[in-house]
Amino acid sequence: MSTWDLLADLELKIDGYTIEHHSRQVKPGWERITTTYVLHGDGAEGRGEDITKWPPVAQAVIDRGPHHPLAGTFTLGEFSEHLSTLDLFPDVKPEFADEDPYNRRWGFESAAADLALRQAGKSLHEVLGR
């Protein structure tokens, strides 16, 4: 059984989410931006990092704030499918389309996995049997 198969059926309840932004000047002219998605549900939270590194794309997330319809009850697999129906870049498209969509998507998916594990009261290694 694949790792995904072991995780995909985890149940997940999302009431809403918030966004946190962090930045650091790495060198003159380049600011490293990180966005953290924090999914909330059933008294728990799950966190995931979007490492989109292009300031205009990250700034668009800050400006728009939480707006995706993520509330609901899903399995982790269903949530991943739900993300496929959303435009994760409604304001500014990434400069490198082959890279950034995966970073943004992974931010939400890793937050969902973290939340699902917390809601199940299980660790990742426990679910994976390792």
N, C-alpha and C positions, 0 to 999 in steps of 0.2 A: 504494500500500500504506500502511495506517495505521501510526502509531507503534507501537501495541499489536501489530499483526501482525509488525512487525520484532523485537519483544522476546519475544513469547509462546512461541516455540520454543527460547529459550535453555535449556540444560540446567542443572540445579541439584541438588546433593547436600547434604542437611542431616543433620548428625550430632546436633545439639542446638542449644539456644539459652540465652542468659542475658538478664537484664534489668538495666538501669541506670536509676537515678532521679536527677533533678536538680531542685532547686527554688530559687526566689528570691522573696523578699518584694518584691512590686512596689509595693504601697502598704499602709498599715495595713488589716488585715483581708482582704488578698488575696495569697495565695501562688501564684505561677506554677509549675506542675509540668510536667515533661517526662519521658517515659519513653522509653528507647531500647531497642529489641529488637536483640540481636546474635546473628545466626544463624551457626553454625559448620559447616564441612564441607570435607573435603579440604585441610586446612591453611590455609584462608582464612576470613575473616569478612566478613559484610555487616551494615551498620547501618541502622536505620530509626527515625524518630522518631514517637511517638504524642503528639500535643499536646492530649490530653484535659485540659481545664482545671478539672474539678470534683474537688476534693481527695478526697471519699469514693470516687469511681470510681478515681482513680489509686492511692489507698491500698490498695484491694482487690487491685490487681495486685502491689503490694509484698508484701502479706500472703500471697497464694497462691503467688507465684513462678512459675517456668516449669512449666507443667503441660499445655500443649496438645501433642497428638501431631503434631509437625512433622517428625520424622526420616523420611528417605526420599529417593528419587530422583524428581524431577519435571521437567517443563518449567515455565517460569514460568507459563504458562497453566494447567497442571494444578494448580500450587500455589495459584493464585488460586481455582480451583474448590474445592480442598480447604478453604480458609479459609471458604468458604460453608457448609460442613458443621459448623463449630465454633461454639459459643456463646462469643463473645469477651468477654462480660460475665456470667460465671457467678455472681458474688457481689452486685454492686451495679449496677443498671441506670443508664445515663446520664440525667442530668436532662433533657437535650434530645436525644431519640432521633433526631431528624433530622440531627444534627450529629456526635455523638461516635462512632457506629459506624464512620463513614468515617475518622475520625482513627485509631482503633485498627487498623482493617484496613489503612490506608495505612502504618502503622508496620511491620507485618509484610511487606506487599508491597514496600515500598521497600527493606527489609533483604534480601528475597529477590532483588530486581533487582540490588542492589549485590553480593551474593554470587555470583549467576550471572555477572555481568560479570567479576568477579575470577577466578572459576574458568575462564572462557573466555579469560582474558588479553586482554580487549578493553575499550575505553573506550565510553561511551555514544555519543559522537559517531561513533565508528567503526561501531558496529552500526546506527545510524540513517543512515549514509551522509552525514553532514553535516560 
